[in-house]
Amino acid sequence: MTNPFLKPWETPYGLPPFSDIQPMHFADAFAAGFAAHLRELDAIATQSEAPSFDNTVVAFDRSGELLDQVSSTFFNLTSAATSEALQTVQRDVAPKLAAHNSAVYMNAALFARIEALYQRRETLALNVEQMRLLERIHLDFVRAGARLQGAAMARYREIMQQLAQLTTQFQQNVLADENQWMLALNGEADLAGLPAQLRDAAAAAAEARGIKGGHVITLSRSLAMPFLSYSERRDLRKQVYNAWSARGEHDGPSDNRRIAVEILTLRKEQAALHGFSSYADYALVDRMAKKPAAVAQLLERVWTPAKARAADELAALNAMRLSFGQSEPVARHDWHFYAEKIRKARYDLDDSETKPYFELNAMLSAAFDCAGKLFGLSFVEREGVALYHPDVRTFEVRDAAGQLSGIFLSDNFARQGKSGGAWMSAYREQSRGAGDQNIIPIIANHNNFAKAPAGQQTLLGLDDVRTLFHEFGHGLHGLLSNVHFKRLSGINVLSDYVELPSQLFEHWAFHPDVLRQFARHYQTGEAIPQSLMDRIARAEHFNAGFQTVEYTSSALVDMALHSQPSYDNFDLVAFEQAELARLGAPKEIPPRHRVPHFSHVFTGEGYAAGYYVYLWAEVLDADAFDAFVEAGNPFDAATAARLKQFVYAAGNSIEPQTGYVAFRGREASVEPMLRGRGLLAATEAS
C-alpha cells in the first residue's frame, strides 16, 4: 500500500487525504520526515558559503515541510479522533520526536552559523520581522540546550525524551478516564430537574454508546456541568462530581499521580541545566511576565477580593439550601445546583429560557459576521470535502477583496476518541514561500458541545457561546496572520500573549448589536427579547467569586508546583491540599483543574508554570475592548484596522508589548479586568 504521506496530495486546499490515512502509515511517514529534515539542515550547516540571513535563518525556517505535514496531521487526529492504534503510535513517536528536536537544536555546526549571525545582528540591515525571526530562532536553540556541552547535553536529550513519553501518557490517561466513565440515568427519578435540552443531549450520548432509549451523563463538560446545575438528585450529583474530580487519580493504568511527579522532577532538572533554581524561573524568562514575582503580584490582585466575594456567594447558597430543607452544608457537588437556583431567583434566568435563542449554527454565523465587520472576512461553506469525521465542516475564508485567504474547519461536538475541552489547531500555518507566494493557513476549531439527537438543533448555553467565540478568536489569530516566516506565524507568540486574541473576541458574543441580529428563537425565529438581554447583562457578574477562585487557585497551585526546591518523596495530592489550605481557598470551591488531570500543565510545556496566562491576557483583552467602547462603536473601522495590523495579523513578528502599545496607544490598565470580573469595588475596599 502506498503511504499517502510519501506522495503529492491531490486534495482540496491541500488538506490531508484522511480517507487514505491509516495509523500504520505514521511510523514510516515520521521516519521519512525526520530523515528529510536532517538532510536539509545538514545542507544548511555544511555549505561553503558564509552564513547569511537567507542561506541560514530563512532556510532553517522553511525546512522540515514533510515533517510538518506528518506531525500536524498526526497530532490533530490524536486530539480530535484518536483510537487505540493511534495512541500506540503516539507513545512510540513521542520520544522519537523529542530526540529529533534535540538533534535539530543541538546541531553544533548549524547553531554556530546562527550564533555568528546573532552576534552581528545589528550590522545585517534586517527589517523588524527579520530581526525578530533571528532573535527567536537563536533563543529557541539556546533554550533547547544548544550551549550545553558533553554529559550535560546528553542528559538534556534524555530528559526531553522522557518528558515526551510522560506527557503523552498523562494525556492518554485523562482521555481514558473521560471515555470510560458514564452514569446511566434510569427512569424519571434519575432525570428529576433536568431540562428538556439536557435530557435530549443525555439521550444522544446514550445512543452514541449503543444504549437505545436511555440517558447517560459522561465526563464531557457540556454534559457534566449542566447535570451538576440542574439535577435534583444530590446523590447523583455527588457521583458525577467525584468522577469529574478524580480523573487521573485512580489506582491502575490511568493513574497520573506518579507521572506528574516524574514530570515535575525532570522539569526541575531541565531548568537546572540552564542555570535556573526552578522550572518556574526558567519558563517565565520567555514570557511577558519575565519573573514569578510578577505573576504572584497579578494573581494576588484578584485572589483576596475573589475570596471575599465567594464568601458572600456561599452565604447566599446556604440560605437557598435551607429553603430547600437541606440540612447538610453546601458541598462542592452542590455549588452549581444552588447557584443556578439563585440565578433564577435573582435574574429570572436559566438555560431553559436562554438556550432556544442560541442555536449552534446561528452562533457560528454570528462569529463569522463579527469577523466580517471587523476584519473584512467572509466564510463560505464547502460541502463534500472528505474529512476525519462527518460532523466536521469546511469553510473557505475570503478577504475583503474576495481572495481565498484560508480554510477553516469547524468541529463542534463531543464524542468518544476526542479530547475534552476546546482548542484551536493548525494543519498548515500561514507564511510566504519562494517568490513571496502566500501560503494560506488551514485552521481548525474544536469544541465539545453536547450534540442534539438526530433531526434536532443543537442549542448552546451561555458558557458554550462564550467558548465558541473564544476558540474562534484563536482561529482568527491563525487565519489573519500576515507574516513571512513560519516561526512567527499566527499563534506562535509568547504564551501569556496567545490568549489575548481569543479572550478579546469573547466581548462580541453578548454585545447587544450581535444578539439582536443572531440570537433568534430556533423554532419561531423571533429575536431575543430586550428584557432577556437585560437579564443576561445584569447577571454578568453573577458567581464571579466562585469562577475567579476556581481559576486562580489552579494558577497558584501550578506556580507553587513548579517552584519547589525538591520532589523527593513528593505526595502530589497532599501538596495540592496543603497549598490550597495555605492560600485559604474555600473548601466548597474546587480548583478548576485538580492536579492529576491538569492537562494544560502536564501534557506539554506551553502552560507549565503558565496557567496564569489567561488572567494576564485578560488584563490586555479587557483594556483592548475598551478601545471600541471609547470609540462608541463595537465595530469601529479605525480601531479594528489597528487591532488587525498589530495583534491578529502580526503574529510574533513584533514584540508583544510593542504591538499592544501600537494598537492601544499606551500600555494596558488592570482596572478594566477587575471591573469585568466585578471585583473592582471589592479591591478598592480591601
C-alpha positions in Angstrom: 0.0 0.0 0.0 1.4 3.4 -1.0 1.9 5.7 2.0 -0.2 8.8 1.4 2.4 11.0 3.1 5.1 10.0 0.6 3.3 11.2 -2.5 1.8 14.5 -3.5 -1.7 15.2 -2.1 -4.3 15.8 -4.8 -6.9 17.0 -2.3 -9.0 20.2 -2.0 -6.9 23.0 -0.5 -4.0 20.7 0.3 -5.9 19.0 3.2 -4.7 15.6 4.3 -6.3 12.7 2.4 -8.0 11.5 5.6 -9.8 8.6 3.9 -6.4 7.1 2.8 -4.5 7.6 6.0 -4.2 4.7 8.4 -2.4 4.5 11.7 0.1 2.1 10.2 1.3 4.9 7.8 2.6 7.2 10.5 5.7 5.3 11.6 7.3 5.3 8.1 6.0 8.9 7.5 7.7 10.2 10.6 10.9 8.3 9.8 10.9 9.9 6.3 10.1 13.3 7.7 12.9 13.1 10.3 15.4 12.0 7.6 14.4 14.6 5.1 14.6 17.4 7.7 18.1 16.3 8.9 19.3 16.2 5.3 18.0 19.8 4.8 19.7 21.0 8.0 22.9 19.3 7.2 23.0 21.1 3.8 22.5 24.4 5.6 25.1 23.7 8.3 27.9 22.4 6.0 27.5 24.7 3.0 30.7 26.5 2.0 29.1 30.0 1.8 29.5 32.2 4.8 26.3 32.4 6.9 23.7 34.9 5.8 20.2 35.6 6.9 18.8 34.0 3.7 21.0 30.9 3.5 20.8 30.1 7.2 17.9 31.7 9.0 15.3 31.7 6.2 16.5 28.3 5.0 16.0 26.9 8.6 12.5 28.4 8.9 11.5 26.8 5.6 13.0 23.4 6.4 11.0 20.3 7.5 8.0 20.6 5.3 7.3 16.9 5.2 7.7 16.5 8.9 5.4 19.5 9.5 2.8 17.8 7.2 3.0 14.5 9.0 3.1 15.8 12.6 0.3 18.4 12.1 -2.0 15.7 10.7 -1.0 13.2 13.4 -1.4 15.4 16.4 -4.7 16.8 15.1 -6.0 13.3 14.8 -4.7 12.1 18.2 -6.6 15.0 19.8 -9.8 15.0 17.7 -10.3 11.4 16.5 -7.9 9.1 18.3 -8.0 5.3 18.6 -6.1 2.6 20.4 -4.0 2.2 17.2 -3.2 5.9 17.0 -2.4 6.0 20.8 0.1 3.2 20.4 1.8 5.1 17.6 1.7 8.2 19.7 3.5 6.5 22.6 6.1 5.2 20.2 6.6 8.5 18.3 6.7 10.9 21.3 10.3 10.1 22.4 11.5 9.8 18.7 10.1 13.3 18.0 11.8 14.6 21.1 15.1 13.0 20.0 14.7 14.6 16.6 14.2 18.0 18.1 17.3 17.6 20.2 19.2 16.6 17.0 18.0 19.8 15.3 18.6 22.2 18.1 21.9 20.6 19.3 23.4 20.6 15.8 26.7 22.4 16.7 27.5 23.4 13.1 24.1 24.8 12.5 24.0 26.7 15.8 27.4 28.2 15.1 26.1 29.8 11.9 23.0 31.1 13.7 25.2 32.3 16.7 27.5 34.2 14.3 24.6 36.0 12.7 23.1 36.8 16.1 26.3 38.3 17.4 26.5 40.7 14.5 22.7 41.1 14.0 22.9 44.9 14.3 25.1 45.1 11.2 22.9 42.9 8.9 20.4 45.7 7.9 17.4 43.5 8.8 13.9 44.8 9.0 11.8 44.4 12.1 10.4 41.0 11.2 13.7 39.6 10.0 15.4 40.7 13.3 12.6 39.1 15.2 13.0 35.8 13.4 16.7 35.7 14.0 16.3 36.5 17.7 13.5 34.0 18.2 15.3 31.2 16.4 18.5 31.9 18.3 16.6 31.8 21.6 14.9 28.5 20.6 18.3 27.0 20.1 19.6 28.3 23.5 16.5 27.1 25.4 16.7 23.7 23.7 20.2 23.2 25.1 22.5 24.3 22.2 25.0 25.8 24.5 25.3 22.7 26.7 28.4 20.5 26.4 29.3 16.9 26.8 27.4 15.0 29.5 25.1 17.9 30.2 23.9 17.9 26.5 23.4 14.1 26.5 21.4 14.3 29.8 19.3 17.1 28.3 18.4 14.9 25.4 17.4 12.1 27.8 15.2 14.5 29.8 13.3 15.7 26.8 12.6 12.2 25.5 11.4 11.1 28.9 9.2 14.2 29.2 7.7 13.5 25.8 6.8 9.9 26.9 5.4 11.0 30.2 3.3 14.0 28.9 1.8 11.7 26.2 0.9 9.1 28.8 -0.6 11.8 31.0 -2.9 13.0 28.2 -3.9 9.5 27.3 -4.8 8.7 30.9 -7.1 11.6 31.2 -8.8 10.8 28.0 -9.2 7.1 29.1 -10.9 8.2 32.3 -13.2 10.6 30.4 -14.1 8.0 27.8 -14.6 5.0 30.2 -16.9 6.6 32.8 -20.6 7.2 32.4 -23.6 7.5 34.6 -26.7 5.7 33.3 -30.0 7.5 34.3 -32.7 5.1 34.9 -36.2 6.4 34.8 -37.8 9.7 35.7 -36.4 9.7 39.3 -32.9 9.9 37.9 -33.9 12.6 35.4 -35.5 14.9 38.0 -34.8 18.5 37.4 -33.1 18.1 34.0 -34.4 20.5 31.4 -35.6 19.1 28.0 -32.4 20.1 26.2 -30.2 18.3 28.7 -32.3 15.2 28.5 -32.0 15.2 24.8 -28.3 15.6 25.0 -28.1 12.7 27.5 -30.2 10.6 25.2 -27.9 11.4 22.3 -24.9 10.4 24.4 -26.5 7.1 25.3 -27.2 6.4 21.6 -23.6 7.2 20.7 -22.6 4.5 23.2 -25.1 1.9 21.8 -27.7 2.4 24.5 -31.1 2.7 22.8 -33.8 4.6 24.5 -31.6 5.5 27.5 -29.9 8.5 29.0 -26.3 8.8 30.2 -24.1 11.5 31.6 -20.5 11.4 30.6 -17.5 13.4 31.7 -17.8 15.8 28.7 -18.0 19.2 30.3 -21.1 20.0 28.2 -23.0 17.2 30.0 -21.3 17.0 33.4 -21.6 20.7 34.3 -25.2 21.2 33.3 -26.1 18.0 35.3 -24.4 19.5 38.4 -26.5 22.6 37.8 -29.9 21.0 37.4 -30.1 17.5 38.8 -32.3 17.4 41.9 -30.6 14.1 42.9 -27.9 15.1 45.3 -26.5 11.6 45.4 -26.1 11.5 41.6 -24.6 15.0 41.5 -22.0 13.7 44.0 -21.2 10.7 41.8 -20.7 13.0 38.7 -18.6 15.5 40.6 -16.4 12.8 42.2 -15.8 11.2 38.8 -15.0 14.5 37.3 -12.7 15.5 40.1 -10.9 12.1 40.2 -9.8 11.9 36.6 -6.2 10.7 36.6 -6.4 9.8 40.3 -7.3 6.1 40.2 -5.0 3.3 41.1 -4.2 1.3 37.9 -3.1 2.1 34.4 -4.6 5.6 34.2 -3.1 6.9 37.4 -1.4 10.2 36.8 -0.1 11.0 40.3 3.3 9.3 39.8 3.6 10.5 36.3 3.1 14.1 37.3 5.8 13.9 40.0 8.2 12.5 37.4 7.4 15.3 35.0 8.0 17.9 37.8 11.3 16.3 38.7 12.5 16.2 35.1 11.5 19.8 34.5 13.4 21.0 37.6 16.5 19.2 36.2 15.9 20.7 32.8 15.8 24.2 34.4 18.9 23.4 36.5 20.9 22.6 33.3 20.0 26.1 32.1 21.2 27.6 35.4 17.8 28.2 37.0 16.8 27.2 40.5 13.2 26.2 39.5 11.3 25.4 36.4 9.1 28.5 37.1 12.1 30.8 36.8 13.2 29.1 33.6 9.7 29.2 32.0 9.0 32.8 32.8 12.1 34.2 31.1 10.4 33.7 27.7 7.1 35.3 28.7 5.8 38.8 29.1 5.8 38.3 32.9 9.5 37.5 33.0 9.6 36.6 36.7 7.3 34.6 39.1 7.1 37.7 41.3 5.2 39.5 38.5 2.7 36.6 38.2 2.3 36.5 42.0 1.5 40.2 42.1 -1.2 39.8 39.4 -2.8 36.8 41.0 -2.9 38.5 44.4 -4.8 41.4 42.8 -7.7 39.1 42.3 -7.3 36.4 44.9 -8.2 38.3 48.1 -11.2 40.2 46.6 -12.4 37.0 44.9 -12.4 35.1 48.2 -14.4 37.9 49.8 -16.9 37.8 47.0 -17.1 34.0 47.1 -17.8 34.1 50.9 -20.8 36.3 50.1 -21.9 33.9 47.4 -21.6 30.9 49.8 -23.7 32.6 52.4 -26.4 33.1 49.7 -26.1 29.5 48.6 -26.5 28.2 52.2 -29.6 30.4 52.6 -31.0 28.8 49.4 -30.0 25.4 50.7 -32.0 25.9 53.9 -35.0 27.0 51.9 -34.9 23.6 50.1 -34.9 21.8 53.5 -31.3 20.6 53.0 -29.6 20.2 56.4 -26.1 19.5 55.2 -23.9 22.5 54.4 -23.1 23.3 50.7 -20.5 20.9 49.4 -18.5 21.0 46.1 -21.1 19.0 44.3 -23.9 21.4 45.4 -22.4 24.7 44.3 -23.6 24.7 40.7 -27.1 23.5 41.7 -27.8 26.2 44.3 -26.1 28.8 42.2 -28.5 28.1 39.4 -31.4 28.4 41.8 -30.1 31.8 42.9 -29.5 32.9 39.3 -33.1 32.0 38.5 -34.5 33.8 41.6 -32.4 37.0 41.2 -32.4 37.4 37.5 -35.3 35.1 36.3 -32.7 33.5 34.1 -32.0 29.8 33.4 -30.8 27.8 30.4 -34.2 26.5 29.5 -35.1 30.1 28.6 -31.8 31.3 27.1 -30.8 28.2 25.1 -33.6 28.4 22.5 -32.1 31.7 21.3 -28.6 30.4 21.0 -28.7 27.7 18.3 -25.2 26.5 17.2 -25.4 27.4 13.5 -26.7 30.8 14.3 -23.9 31.5 16.8 -21.4 30.3 14.3 -22.9 32.8 11.8 -22.7 35.5 14.5 -18.9 34.8 14.9 -18.4 34.9 11.1 -20.4 38.1 10.9 -18.3 39.8 13.6 -15.1 38.8 11.7 -16.6 40.3 8.6 -17.5 43.6 10.1 -14.2 43.9 12.0 -11.7 42.4 9.5 -13.5 42.1 6.2 -13.6 38.3 6.2 -16.3 36.1 4.7 -16.9 32.4 5.2 -18.3 30.1 2.5 -19.1 26.5 3.4 -17.9 23.8 1.0 -19.7 20.5 1.3 -18.5 17.2 0.2 -14.9 17.7 1.4 -13.7 14.4 2.9 -12.5 15.0 6.5 -11.8 12.8 9.5 -15.4 12.8 10.9 -18.7 13.6 9.2 -19.5 16.2 11.8 -16.6 18.5 10.8 -17.5 21.3 8.4 -15.2 23.1 5.9 -15.3 26.8 5.1 -13.4 28.9 2.6 -12.2 32.1 4.2 -12.1 35.1 1.8 -10.6 38.5 2.5 -12.2 41.9 1.8 -11.2 41.6 -1.9 -12.8 38.2 -2.2 -9.5 36.3 -2.4 -9.1 33.0 -0.8 -7.1 33.6 2.4 -7.6 30.5 4.5 -9.5 27.3 5.2 -11.5 26.9 8.4 -12.6 23.6 9.9 -15.4 23.6 12.4 -15.5 20.5 14.7 -18.1 21.2 17.5 -19.4 18.0 19.1 -18.2 15.8 21.9 -17.6 12.2 21.0 -15.5 9.2 22.1 -11.9 9.4 20.9 -11.9 13.2 21.1 -10.1 15.0 23.9 -12.1 17.1 26.3 -12.2 20.9 26.4 -11.9 23.2 23.5 -8.9 24.2 21.3 -7.7 25.7 18.1 -5.1 23.8 15.9 -3.5 24.3 12.5 -3.0 21.8 9.7 -0.9 24.4 7.9 0.3 27.8 9.1 0.4 31.0 7.1 3.7 32.0 5.7 5.3 33.1 2.4 7.3 30.8 0.3 9.7 31.2 -2.6 8.8 34.3 -4.7 6.9 35.7 -1.8 3.9 33.4 -2.6 1.4 33.5 0.2 0.8 30.0 1.8 -2.7 30.1 3.2 -3.5 28.6 6.6 -5.7 25.7 7.4 -7.1 26.3 10.8 -9.4 24.1 12.9 -11.6 24.9 15.9 -12.6 22.0 18.2 -15.4 22.3 20.8 -17.1 19.6 22.9 -20.8 20.7 22.7 -23.4 18.0 23.5 -24.9 17.1 20.2 -28.7 17.1 19.9 -30.5 13.9 18.8 -30.8 13.4 15.0 -33.2 15.8 13.5 -33.0 18.3 16.3 -30.9 21.5 16.5 -28.1 21.9 19.0 -28.7 24.7 21.5 -25.9 26.3 23.4 -25.7 27.5 27.0 -24.2 30.9 27.6 -20.9 29.4 28.6 -20.9 27.4 25.3 -21.5 30.6 23.3 -18.5 32.2 25.1 -16.4 29.1 24.4 -17.3 29.2 20.7 -16.3 32.8 20.4 -13.1 32.2 22.4 -11.9 29.5 20.1 -12.9 31.4 17.1 -10.7 34.3 18.3 -7.8 31.8 18.3 -8.9 30.8 14.9 -8.8 34.3 13.6 -5.3 34.7 15.0 -4.2 31.9 12.7 -6.4 32.9 9.7 -5.4 36.6 9.8 -1.7 36.0 10.1 0.2 38.1 7.6 3.9 37.4 8.1 6.7 35.9 6.0 8.1 33.2 8.3 6.5 30.1 9.8 8.2 30.6 13.2 6.4 33.9 13.6 3.1 32.9 12.2 -0.3 33.1 13.9 -0.4 31.8 17.4 3.4 31.3 17.7 3.6 34.1 20.2 4.6 34.2 23.9 2.2 32.1 25.9 0.9 34.9 28.1 0.0 36.8 25.0 -1.6 34.0 23.0 -4.9 34.2 24.8 -5.4 37.9 24.0 -7.0 37.4 20.6 -9.3 34.7 21.9 -10.4 36.3 25.0 -10.9 39.7 23.3 -13.2 38.1 20.7 -15.5 36.9 23.6 -16.5 40.5 24.1 -18.6 40.4 20.9 -20.5 37.2 21.9 -23.1 39.0 24.0 -22.9 42.5 22.6 -26.5 43.8 22.1 -25.9 44.5 18.4 -24.8 40.9 17.9 -27.7 39.5 19.9 -30.3 41.5 18.2 -29.2 40.1 14.8 -28.4 36.5 15.6 -30.0 35.4 18.9 -33.3 34.2 17.5 -35.6 31.5 18.8 -34.7 28.3 17.0 -38.4 27.4 16.4 -40.2 30.8 15.9 -37.3 32.9 14.5 -38.3 35.7 16.9 -35.5 38.0 18.1 -34.3 37.7 21.6 -36.5 40.0 23.8 -34.8 43.1 25.2 -35.9 42.0 28.7 -34.0 38.8 28.4 -30.9 40.6 27.0 -31.1 42.9 30.0 -31.3 40.0 32.4 -28.3 38.3 30.8 -26.3 41.6 31.2 -27.4 42.1 34.8 -26.2 38.5 35.6 -22.8 39.1 34.0 -21.0 39.2 37.4 -23.1 36.5 39.0 -21.0 33.8 40.6 -17.8 35.8 39.8 -16.3 35.0 43.1 -16.6 31.2 42.5 -15.3 31.5 39.0 -12.3 33.6 39.9 -11.4 31.5 42.9 -11.6 28.2 41.0 -9.4 29.6 38.2 -6.9 31.5 40.4 -6.4 28.6 42.8 -5.4 26.4 39.8 -3.0 29.1 38.6 -1.5 29.5 42.1 -1.1 25.7 42.6 0.6 25.5 39.2 3.1 28.2 40.1 3.8 26.5 43.5 4.3 23.1 42.0 6.9 24.4 39.6 8.7 26.4 42.2 9.5 23.6 44.6 13.1 23.0 45.7 12.8 19.2 45.6 10.4 16.5 44.7 11.9 13.7 46.8 9.1 11.7 48.4 6.6 14.2 47.0 2.9 13.5 47.5 1.2 15.3 44.7 -2.3 15.3 46.1 -1.2 16.1 49.7 0.8 19.0 48.4 -2.3 20.3 46.4 -4.5 20.1 49.5 -1.8 21.7 51.7 -1.3 24.6 49.3 -5.0 25.3 48.9 -5.3 25.3 52.7 -2.3 27.7 53.0 -3.9 30.0 50.4 -7.2 30.0 52.3 -9.1 28.6 49.4 -12.7 27.9 50.3 -13.2 24.2 50.8 -16.5 24.4 48.9 -14.8 25.6 45.7 -12.5 23.1 44.0 -9.7 24.3 41.8 -10.8 24.4 38.1 -8.3 21.7 37.4 -7.2 19.1 40.0 -3.5 18.3 39.6 -3.9 14.7 38.4 -5.9 15.8 35.4 -4.3 19.3 34.9 -3.7 18.7 31.1 -2.8 22.3 30.5 0.2 21.9 32.7 1.2 18.3 32.2 0.6 17.5 28.6 3.2 20.0 27.3 5.3 22.9 28.3 3.2 25.7 26.9 1.2 26.2 30.0 3.6 24.7 32.6 4.2 27.4 35.3 1.9 29.3 32.9 -1.8 28.7 33.7 -1.8 32.3 34.9 -1.7 33.4 31.2 -5.5 33.6 31.0 -5.6 36.3 33.6 -2.5 38.1 32.2 -4.2 38.2 28.8 -7.5 39.3 30.4 -5.8 42.5 31.6 -5.0 43.1 27.9 -8.3 42.0 26.4 -10.4 44.0 28.8 -8.3 47.1 28.2 -8.3 46.4 24.4 -12.1 46.2 24.1 -12.4 49.5 26.0 -10.8 51.0 22.8 -14.0 50.1 21.0 -16.1 51.4 23.9 -14.3 54.7 23.8 -14.8 54.8 20.0 -18.5 54.4 20.6 -18.9 51.6 18.1 -18.1 47.8 18.7 -17.1 47.6 15.0 -15.3 51.0 14.7 -13.3 50.7 11.5 -10.1 52.6 12.6 -9.9 50.7 15.8 -10.4 47.3 14.1 -7.8 48.1 11.5 -5.2 48.8 14.2 -6.3 45.6 16.0 -5.9 43.6 12.9 -2.5 45.1 12.0 -0.8 45.0 15.4 -2.5 42.0 17.1 -4.3 39.5 14.9 -2.1 39.7 11.8 1.2 40.4 13.4 1.9 37.0 14.9 5.2 37.1 16.6 6.8 39.5 14.0 6.9 42.3 16.6 7.5 42.2 20.4 4.1 41.7 22.0 4.2 44.8 24.3 5.3 46.9 21.3 2.4 45.6 19.3 -0.1 46.2 22.0 1.0 49.8 22.6 0.9 50.4 18.8 -2.7 49.2 18.8 -3.9 50.9 22.0 -1.6 54.0 22.1 -0.5 53.1 25.7 0.2 50.2 28.0 -2.8 48.2 29.3 -4.5 49.1 32.6 -5.6 46.4 35.1 -8.8 48.2 36.1 -10.9 47.1 33.1 -10.1 43.4 34.0 -11.1 43.9 37.7 -14.3 45.7 36.6 -15.1 43.0 34.1 -14.9 40.4 36.9 -17.0 42.5 39.2 -14.0 42.8 41.6 -13.1 46.5 41.3 -15.2 47.7 44.3 -14.0 44.8 46.4 -10.4 45.6 45.5 -10.8 49.2 46.4 -12.5 48.3 49.7 -9.7 45.9 50.6 
